[in-house]
């Protein structure tokens, strides 16, 4: 996420990946503009991607 979007829209990459990581039996975190996640269930990736859209509306 660009620093501009963090400032303008209030996006937070750390919060996004933390929530989406739950769908793959994992977690994540990081800074507002850069974060990573990991998990044990790759079959949850399609569900996580579906939910990712909700964070950027």
C-alpha positions as CSV (number, residue, x, y, z in Angstrom):
1,X,0.0,0.0,0.0
2,X,1.5,3.3,-0.9
3,X,2.2,5.9,1.8
4,X,-0.2,8.2,0.0
5,X,-3.1,5.7,0.4
6,X,-2.3,5.2,4.0
7,X,-2.5,8.9,4.6
8,X,-5.5,9.7,2.3
9,X,-7.7,6.6,2.8
10,X,-6.5,5.3,6.2
11,X,-5.5,1.9,4.8
12,X,-3.3,-0.2,7.1
13,X,-1.5,-3.2,5.4
14,X,-0.7,-4.8,8.8
15,X,-4.4,-4.9,9.8
16,X,-5.4,-6.2,6.4
17,X,-3.0,-9.1,6.3
18,X,-3.7,-10.0,10.0
19,X,-7.4,-10.4,9.2
20,X,-6.9,-12.2,5.9
21,X,-4.3,-14.5,7.4
22,X,-7.1,-16.1,9.5
23,X,-8.5,-17.6,6.3
24,X,-5.3,-19.6,5.8
25,X,-5.0,-20.7,9.5
26,X,-2.2,-18.1,10.0
27,X,-1.6,-14.5,10.7
28,X,0.4,-11.6,9.7
29,X,1.3,-8.0,10.4
30,X,3.6,-5.2,9.6
31,X,3.7,-1.5,9.0
32,X,0.7,0.4,7.6
33,X,2.3,0.5,4.1
34,X,4.0,-2.9,4.1
35,X,3.0,-6.2,5.7
36,X,3.3,-10.0,5.2
37,X,1.3,-13.0,6.2
38,X,1.6,-16.8,6.3
39,X,-0.4,-19.8,7.2
40,X,-0.9,-23.5,7.1
41,X,-3.9,-23.8,4.7
42,X,-3.3,-22.8,1.1
43,X,-6.9,-23.8,0.3
44,X,-8.1,-20.7,2.1
45,X,-6.3,-18.4,-0.3
46,X,-9.3,-17.9,-2.6
47,X,-11.5,-17.0,0.4
48,X,-8.9,-14.6,1.6
49,X,-8.7,-12.9,-1.8
50,X,-12.5,-12.6,-1.9
51,X,-12.4,-10.8,1.5
52,X,-9.4,-8.6,0.4
53,X,-11.7,-6.7,-1.9
54,X,-13.7,-5.5,1.1
55,X,-10.7,-3.8,2.5
56,X,-10.2,-1.5,-0.5
57,X,-13.7,-0.5,-1.2
